[in-house]
Amino acid sequence: MSAVLSLALPFIKINSFKEVMPQQYILTLPEVFIGNAKEAPSAMSRAVEAASTFSWSWSFLIYLGCAVALLLFFFKLSKILFLVYKSPKHKYENISIVMLKNNNSAFSFFNFIFLGDKIAAGEKEAIIAHEQVHVIQKHSLDLLFFELLRILFWFNPLIYFYQKRISIVHEFIADAEAIKHNNKKSYYENLLAQVFDTKTVSFINPFFKESLIKKRIIMLSKNKSKQIHLLKYALLIPLITGMLVYTSCDSQLSGSDINESKVATSDLTEEALLQKYIQEVMDIDAKVGGLSGPDKIAYYSEFQETEDYIQTRDKYIRNKAQRIVRCNDMIKRNFEGEDKTEQKKKFKEDVLDNITNESYQDYLEVKKKPKPLKTGKTGRKVFNLENMLLI
């Protein structure tokens, strides 16, 4: 059951633990790149090429492993079917007893119990009682299920470990049922007196398996646990539920903090957001004022705009604030004095006012055009960062 749950749980959605997130709308425009403006095209192409090569090679390896595991499964299954076909059989109640010639093995597979003809007649009764438990409780289905998991997830070592542990549990269950109808002492002697020659097939229930004999005897000698002790396992239910609720709430809290930040920004008008980012840019300028020319260009490179990049509203207003601050810096440095009044006025009208008056909607409309204008009052000006910094 735990193995089935481990496969099913990733597909179970608990709506009560999910936070309803606001739907995001994406404006799709022709020939755009989403991501870093300068590095997105080349980075994306390299990532896609690398990912496709990597995923192809791993997929091929996984499929190859599955194919090999499937062939091994059919080979082992054919060995069992061959034994059923060639060996003499007789009915015992509703079970088919298959007699193995010149053999002392004993194991079961679905409705078949395989017994070697070298096993003493006095020991067969205890062995059949043991193997009957495997048949009645359909233990072969459990082992076959894990065999199929080994085919699909051959690369996962936990599958092999899990199948081995399930097989051990099956033997403990069968021993516990078998000694109810047999003398415990003679059952011990029967386990210890055998010559171990068991078929090594992973989805059968072997009676004689040397590595399990000691564990089986120890389990048979243990006193049965009281039913009240099962309540300790029940305590795991509220513990796991509490962990699930805690992690869900923690994720929702982290998500709500992010959402509050986004909502606080989106609720601001374009003008209010512009003033906020202008102040941030001025604060940054105060921190990086001592940087040299190349370092300053590298620091501000994220604000530089490219022709094939559509900015989000927030990114656009950040860049707009950057351009306004840069223009004001240029005015202070280059157009002070009465003899430059006309030049200062013309620069403000042609450049600064053009930047300030443009809205995000205007920006999108220009980007939609096949050949957006780059000069004049009706178009958008894209400025070189190095010239803007006047280094």
Secondary structure, DSSP 8 states (H G I E B T S, - for coil): -HHHHHHHGGG---GGG------------SS-B-S-TTTHHHHHHHHHHHHHHHHHHHHHHHHHHHHHHHHHHHHHHHHHHHHHHHS-EEEETTEEEEEETT---EEEETTEEEEETTS-HHHHHHHHHHHHHHHHTTHHHHHHHHHHHHHHTTT-HHHHHHHHHHHHHHHHHHHHHHTTSS-HHHHHHHHHT--------TTSEES--HHHHHHHHHHHHS----GGGGHHHHTHHHHHHHHHHHHHHHHHHHHHHHHHHHHHHHTS-HHHHHHHHHHHHHHHHHHHTT--HHHHHHHHGGG---TTB---HHHHHHHHHHHHHHHHHHHHHHS-SGGGHHHHHHHIIIIIHHHHH--HHHHHHHHHSSS---SSTTS-----HHHHHT-
